[in-house]
Amino acid sequence: MARKFHPLSDRRVVVTRELDVPMPARKTNHLPDPEVPDKPKRRTFTADYKLAIVREAAVCKEPGQIGALLRREGLYDTQLCAWRKLAAAGELTAFTSRQRGRPPQQDAASKELARLQRENARLQERLRKAELIIDVQKKISHLLGIEQPPMSLDEPTA
């Protein structure tokens, strides 16, 4: 096997039978991989970083300083606007963290309370409809001249 320089490049080639296989003279690990990943990885920003960028943008006074800041950090103006809103709402403090995932399970007492509140709302709606029907019946009987005996809610009906 003979090693010689390839005539069109500065790489060494190994001559084997009639095939010229290029072989780099040294390893080049510093070059990026030219392959594009299937799905790019989304960047995530900590609350401290967001707060620092919002504070740094607040200090900018001259025209173009905020744009330079965004270019330097690789951010979009919509991200800065959203982070400003979060900071104004107090959600970018270092000690707050939004819990992700399902909410914690409710205990039996709170489940029962929720069920009773739903039932109460349903029964109140039925009562409202029944009272509306009774009022309509009273008006119709009055128009038709049918006398209804007065009923008291205190007396039991037989």
trRosetta pair geometry for C-beta under 8 A, 3 or more apart (Angstrom, degrees):
i j d omega theta_ij theta_ji phi_ij phi_ji
1 14 5.7 -5 -177 -169 115 99
1 15 6.7 162 -159 68 61 62
1 16 5.9 -14 -115 -84 98 83
2 14 7.8 147 75 -156 41 52
2 15 4.9 -11 62 47 89 116
3 12 5.4 8 -173 -179 103 120
3 13 7.3 163 -148 77 59 40
3 14 6.1 -29 -97 -100 75 63
3 15 7.6 -168 -85 8 26 84
4 12 7.1 157 84 -151 19 76
4 13 6.5 -25 68 58 67 86
4 15 6.7 17 22 -23 104 119
5 10 7.0 -33 -152 -149 113 39
5 11 7.5 138 -148 82 66 33
5 12 6.1 -60 -95 -102 52 59
5 13 7.4 84 -167 12 15 86
6 9 4.9 13 82 49 121 86
6 10 7.9 -43 54 8 90 5
6 11 5.4 10 18 70 122 81
6 12 7.3 162 -14 -139 83 12
6 13 4.7 88 -65 -24 96 121
6 20 7.0 111 -109 172 105 131
6 22 6.4 -19 -45 -107 151 92
9 22 7.2 16 64 -128 144 129
10 25 7.2 -54 133 -12 85 134
11 22 5.0 36 118 -162 146 102
11 23 6.7 160 170 68 105 40
11 24 5.8 -65 -132 -107 108 44
11 25 6.2 -149 -134 -27 54 86
12 22 8.0 124 82 -159 39 59
12 23 5.5 -40 88 74 85 92
12 24 7.7 58 38 158 82 11
12 25 5.3 104 -3 -84 104 79
13 20 4.9 3 177 -170 143 92
13 21 6.4 148 -159 70 84 41
13 22 5.4 -52 -99 -103 89 47
13 23 6.2 136 -118 17 33 83
14 20 7.9 152 69 -153 44 49
14 21 5.4 -20 57 63 93 98
14 23 5.4 50 -16 -12 99 135
15 19 8.0 158 -153 78 47 48
15 20 6.3 -20 -103 -103 69 71
16 19 5.6 -17 72 60 84 93
16 21 6.8 3 22 6 109 114
24 27 6.9 110 98 -92 132 30
24 28 6.3 -109 -172 -5 158 103
28 31 5.0 32 139 -6 109 113
37 40 6.1 125 73 -88 111 49
37 41 7.5 9 87 -21 158 83
45 49 4.8 -121 -171 83 91 128
45 50 5.4 104 131 -56 123 91
46 49 4.7 99 56 5 80 101
46 50 7.1 -146 95 -3 43 86
47 50 5.7 -54 -147 38 34 112
47 51 6.2 33 155 -19 67 108
47 91 8.0 -121 -131 137 119 64
47 92 5.1 174 -165 -156 92 63
47 93 7.2 -5 156 77 136 23
47 94 6.2 165 99 -109 119 41
47 96 7.0 162 -129 69 166 81
47 97 7.5 -123 -20 -91 140 70
48 51 5.9 -57 -147 38 28 109
48 52 6.3 30 153 -22 64 107
48 94 5.8 40 -79 -107 90 95
49 52 5.7 -55 -148 35 30 112
49 53 6.5 27 155 -17 65 104
50 53 5.9 -56 -150 36 31 108
50 54 6.4 30 153 -18 66 106
50 83 4.5 -151 -170 -138 105 125
50 86 7.0 -7 145 78 142 137
50 87 7.5 -161 133 -59 100 102
50 92 5.4 -119 98 -137 115 125
51 54 5.7 -53 -146 37 33 112
51 55 6.3 32 155 -17 65 107
51 83 7.9 -149 -70 178 37 112
51 87 6.3 133 -114 -104 73 113
51 92 4.5 157 -73 147 97 120
51 93 7.6 82 -83 -96 147 26
51 94 7.6 -77 13 -61 156 75
52 55 5.8 -56 -147 39 29 110
52 56 6.2 29 154 -19 65 108
53 56 5.6 -54 -143 39 31 111
53 57 6.2 31 155 -19 65 106
53 69 7.4 141 -155 158 84 120
53 73 6.5 66 -114 -118 123 176
53 75 7.0 84 -159 -27 152 168
53 80 6.8 -117 137 -111 116 86
53 83 6.5 25 81 114 113 163
54 57 5.8 -55 -147 37 29 110
54 58 6.4 34 151 -25 62 105
54 80 7.2 152 -95 -155 68 75
54 83 5.2 -143 -66 129 111 110
54 84 5.7 156 -132 -88 113 62
54 87 4.8 161 155 -38 170 157
54 92 7.0 82 13 104 148 171
55 58 5.5 -51 -149 30 33 115
55 59 6.9 34 152 -22 62 102
56 59 5.8 -52 -156 29 35 112
56 60 7.3 47 146 -34 62 96
56 69 6.1 165 124 -142 115 141
57 60 5.6 -38 -158 11 42 118
57 66 5.4 57 -143 -122 93 98
57 69 6.0 -169 -88 91 78 160
57 80 5.9 119 -78 -156 167 126
57 84 7.7 -84 83 -75 139 109
60 65 3.7 -177 -152 103 111 124
60 66 4.9 159 95 -60 162 74
60 69 6.4 -105 -65 -20 141 137
61 65 6.9 41 44 19 40 152
62 65 4.8 99 65 -32 83 117
64 67 5.2 -56 -153 42 52 116
64 68 6.0 55 150 -24 77 102
65 68 5.6 -53 -149 35 33 112
65 69 6.4 37 151 -22 65 103
66 69 5.5 -50 -150 34 35 115
66 70 6.4 34 152 -18 66 104
66 77 7.9 67 139 -113 115 97
66 80 7.4 115 -175 177 112 170
67 70 5.8 -54 -147 37 31 109
67 71 6.3 30 155 -17 65 106
68 71 5.8 -54 -146 38 31 110
68 72 6.1 34 155 -23 65 107
69 72 5.8 -56 -148 35 28 112
69 73 6.3 7 161 -2 64 112
70 73 6.2 -67 -143 48 27 97
70 74 8.0 -131 166 43 55 6
70 75 4.7 -102 -148 71 76 88
70 76 7.0 72 -169 -115 124 9
70 77 6.3 -24 -111 -70 162 65
70 80 6.6 -76 -92 -37 113 134
71 74 7.5 29 -174 -73 30 38
75 79 5.0 -110 -172 66 103 137
75 80 6.3 100 134 -46 131 92
76 79 4.9 104 61 -1 78 100
76 80 7.5 -145 100 -1 46 85
77 80 5.5 -52 -153 37 43 113
77 81 6.3 46 149 -22 70 102
78 81 5.5 -49 -146 35 36 113
78 82 6.3 35 155 -18 66 104
79 82 5.8 -56 -148 38 31 109
79 83 6.2 27 154 -17 66 109
80 83 5.7 -57 -144 40 30 109
80 84 6.3 36 154 -25 64 103
81 84 5.7 -52 -150 31 30 113
81 85 6.8 30 152 -18 62 102
82 85 5.8 -53 -154 34 34 112
82 86 6.5 33 149 -17 65 105
83 86 5.5 -50 -147 37 37 113
83 87 6.2 39 153 -21 67 104
83 92 6.9 66 -167 -83 80 145
84 87 5.7 -54 -147 37 31 111
84 88 6.3 32 153 -20 65 105
85 88 5.7 -53 -147 35 31 111
85 89 6.4 23 155 -12 64 109
86 89 5.8 -61 -148 42 31 107
86 91 4.5 -84 -168 68 84 109
86 92 5.0 94 124 -45 103 102
87 90 7.6 45 -179 -73 32 23
87 91 7.5 -95 -72 52 24 67
87 92 4.6 -32 -91 26 68 136
90 93 6.3 -1 -179 -23 71 110
90 96 7.8 105 139 -21 76 155
91 96 6.0 -115 -155 102 52 152
91 98 7.9 16 -166 -50 112 109
92 96 7.7 -51 -51 55 2 119
93 96 5.1 81 63 2 90 104
106 110 4.4 -113 -175 85 112 122
106 111 5.3 137 107 -56 121 84
106 114 7.6 15 152 -7 167 137
107 110 5.4 89 57 14 74 100
107 111 7.2 -136 99 -6 37 93
108 111 5.6 -58 -149 37 33 113
108 112 6.3 33 155 -19 68 106
109 112 5.8 -54 -148 36 31 111
109 113 6.4 33 152 -20 64 106
110 113 5.4 -49 -144 36 35 115
110 114 6.4 38 154 -20 65 103
111 114 5.8 -55 -151 36 30 110
111 115 6.4 31 151 -19 64 106
112 115 5.6 -54 -148 36 32 112
112 116 6.3 30 155 -17 66 107
113 116 5.9 -56 -146 38 29 109
113 117 6.3 31 155 -20 64 106
114 117 5.7 -54 -147 36 30 112
114 118 6.5 32 154 -18 63 104
115 118 5.8 -55 -152 35 31 110
115 119 6.4 29 152 -16 65 107
116 119 5.6 -53 -144 39 34 112
116 120 6.1 39 154 -24 66 105
117 120 5.6 -50 -144 34 31 114
117 121 6.5 32 155 -18 63 104
118 121 5.8 -55 -150 36 31 110
118 122 6.4 31 152 -19 65 107
119 122 5.6 -55 -148 36 33 113
119 123 6.3 28 156 -16 67 107
120 123 5.9 -57 -145 39 29 107
120 124 6.3 31 155 -21 64 107
121 124 5.8 -53 -146 35 30 112
121 125 6.6 31 154 -19 62 104
122 125 5.9 -57 -155 34 31 111
122 126 6.6 30 149 -17 64 105
123 126 5.5 -50 -148 36 38 113
123 127 6.3 41 152 -21 67 103
124 127 5.6 -51 -147 35 33 114
124 128 6.5 37 152 -22 64 103
125 128 5.7 -50 -149 32 33 113
125 129 6.6 32 153 -16 64 104
126 129 5.8 -56 -151 38 33 110
126 130 6.2 32 153 -20 67 107
127 130 5.6 -54 -144 37 32 111
127 131 6.3 31 157 -18 65 105
128 131 5.9 -55 -148 36 29 109
128 132 6.5 32 152 -21 62 106
129 132 5.6 -55 -152 34 33 115
129 133 6.5 33 152 -19 66 104
130 133 5.7 -52 -150 35 33 112
130 134 6.4 34 152 -19 65 105
131 134 5.6 -51 -146 36 34 113
131 135 6.4 38 154 -21 65 103
132 135 5.8 -53 -150 34 31 112
132 136 6.6 30 152 -17 63 105
133 136 5.7 -55 -151 36 32 111
133 137 6.3 34 151 -20 66 105
134 137 5.6 -53 -147 36 33 113
134 138 6.4 36 153 -22 65 103
135 138 5.7 -51 -150 33 32 113
135 139 6.5 29 153 -17 64 105
136 139 5.8 -56 -150 37 32 110
136 140 6.3 31 153 -18 66 107
137 140 5.8 -55 -145 38 31 110
137 141 6.2 29 157 -17 66 107
138 141 6.0 -57 -145 39 28 107
138 142 6.3 30 154 -21 63 108
138 148 7.0 -84 -121 18 75 155
139 142 5.6 -53 -147 35 31 113
139 143 6.4 31 153 -19 64 105
140 143 5.7 -54 -148 37 32 111
140 144 6.2 19 157 -8 66 110
141 144 5.9 -60 -141 47 31 104
141 146 4.2 -82 -159 68 87 105
141 147 7.9 170 158 -57 111 6
141 148 5.6 57 129 -39 155 113
142 145 7.6 35 -180 -75 28 28
142 146 7.9 -79 -56 52 22 67
148 151 7.9 -53 150 -15 105 97
151 155 7.3 -129 -166 58 68 113
151 157 7.7 -4 -145 -82 122 107
152 155 4.7 80 69 5 102 101
